[in-house]
Amino acid sequence: MEYPFIFGTAGHIDHGKTALVRAMTGVDCDRLEEEKRRGITIELGFAPLNLTNGKTVSIVDVPGHERFIRQMAAGAAGMDAAMLVIAANEGVMPQTREHLDILNILGVRFGLVALTKKDFVDDETLELAKAEAAELIQGTCLEGAEIIPVSSVTGEGVPRIVEEIEKIIDKIPSRKSFGAFFLPIDRVFSKKGFGSVVTGTSYQGRIAEGDEVEVMPAGVPGRVRSLQTHDMKISSAPAGQRVAINLSGLSHEQLERGDAVCAKGAFIATDCINAWLEILPSALEGVSHWQRVRFHAGTVDVVARLSLLKMSDTGKKSVIPSGTGGPVQILPESKITVVAGQRFVIRFYSPLLTIGGGRIMLPNAEAAKGKADRTVKARIVGDLAGSFGPVSLLAAIVRDRGVMNAAGLFELSQMDKSAFEQYLGMLSDAPETYGLLKFGSPQNFISAEAFDTVTRSALRILRDFHAKYPELSGLDVEKLYASMDSIHGAGWIKGGDFRDLAGIMAAKNIIAPVTLQGKTGYKAAEYNHAPEGKLLDLAERITKEAAAAGFNLTKVSELEEKLGTSASDMKRAAAFLREKEDLRILEGGFLFPRGTRDRLLEVLASMQSDITVASLRDSIGVSRKYTLPMLEFFDAQGLTRREGDRRILVK
């Protein structure tokens, strides 16, 4: 019974990892000719271990040489538990410590210590080796683990190790996976009659025969022709399963270690990752802002820059010292594909020594811009690191981007549709819990930080408007949106959704609604509209003059001269009257006051269906230059409807 569980080896070169796996499984994991010739493990090896309870689990054998740490990190990335191998005749060595550090970094929490080459030492030396191993694992992920002496030659201790592995498996819950299928590729080959085959450990999700997939980061499409685990054909594979995938639709030349087989459309290649980084207490030094490092995640091995999100108050480069941690952005020098929640290792670019590692929070982040943005992103990473889960992940994506709709959120979620809808519903039920506001239709989210930025921008625009146009009571919501759009970039949010967002601002008493010519507008909540007396006097004179002109409409320019006022004052007074709907300015600059509009509607009603420019001209006794712009105004207002040369009064 194949069981989705990966038990890995770790330890110094020539301490007997491969020999012990062979003694446990009967499989020699050194399959390469070079490995057999040199007597050392170079590549990852895999073998099935049959347990007494009927389950079969996967053993991953890793290289122990310091030159092959990247292979070790790739193998350790998929482990559920580990067996630290220490030769009793040599004791703890440099790669023993480094491998144990990597197990700690990658979040391995269960395992055992195999004290190999028992047959090489006497009892006293064996006891000393056990004491050294016990001291080594104190304060690590293997603290309290069983230390089992074993001989791969005689077989002594091997059954006890298998028994301990069974106990460990019973302790560990099955993997909780809410993401779409993701498998980091650790081996690529072509098999005659089958084509391209890749192998790896399924990190999350489930894959089945016939599934459409993409090989990332290149986004090459393919289809699953067949699946195997340990040379046994299977129809599907869950998270935590060791699996070989026969892919159709692409050649093995298009594939390499570091790529990933992914559910179609669920993943995006990235060059900016938000993460929580921990520096090992044993590291020779910490890391500084913009330091170049080697980044290992799954089977990915790339050069990257570290951008520290917590900068010093002096503006100088920050440092994360040894034995501490902090939020960072990881900027790979080439695009990669990784998963939210995935563990990673970083090593010095030169010399190649392990510094630390951590957990990826947001795989597809936006690069921080300025100190304030760094502070916000640092808070997001810290919050997510403290309570990582599917709903908090969706909330963190929104907070990182500021504003998102449901479709955009799904693209970045790395979830399948059903899981996404489930967790989106949970987020929608309590957005405030996660520092978000929900608005618009069907579902848009804005972070509290972004909402604060938007409200400050809206208030600044409205206050500037009030200062420039004190005669007006507020700004039309569409014009407010247009001004906001120019600040935040085109398309940052749709106009209809902005209306809902403005309504939230009004509900929070940040801005206040006003009615402008029958439309909704807004003013700053604290603004008191009180036009000056001079303006009110001018507006009254304009109203009287325009009304006295009747259907022989007067022009703005004519009133400026007649009333002895400036063009700017005239414009302000006309705008004030227009907002109150007491005045309209027609094509050609004609003033069309409310009383005149009402009288003209009565005339049109009496004319019934015989409304033309000529008939109206005759009815009211004015020239065409007045009747045409008045009728066109009514057309635009929807009060009349033009049919050929005639108008119909809309009741």
Secondary structure by P-SEA (a helix, b strand, c coil): ccccbbbbbbbcccccaaaaaaaaccccccccaaaaaacccccbbbbbbbccccbbbbbbbbbccccaaaaaaaaaccccbbbbbbcccccccaaaaaaaaaaaaaccccbbbbbcccccccaaaaaaaaaaaaaaaccccccccbbbbbbcccccaaaaaaaaaaaaaaacccccccccbbbbbccccccccccbbbbbccccccccccbbbbccccbbbbbbcccccccccccccccccccccccccccccccccccccccccccccccbbbbbbbbbcccccccccbbbbbbbcccbbbbbbbbbcccccccccccccccccbbbbbbbcbbbbbbccccccccccccccccbbbbbccccccccccaaaaaaaaaaaaaaaacccaaaaaaaaaaaaccccaaaaaaaccccaaaaaaaaaaaaacccccccccccccbbbbcaaaaaaaaaaaaaaaaaaaaaccccccccaaaaaaaaaaacccccccaaaaaaaaaaaaaaccbbbbbcccbbbbccccbbbbbcaaaaaaaaaaaaaaaaaccccccaaaaaaaacccaaaaaaaaaaaaaacccccccccccccaaaaaaaaaaaaaacccccaaaaaaacccccccaaaaaaaaaaacccccccccccccc
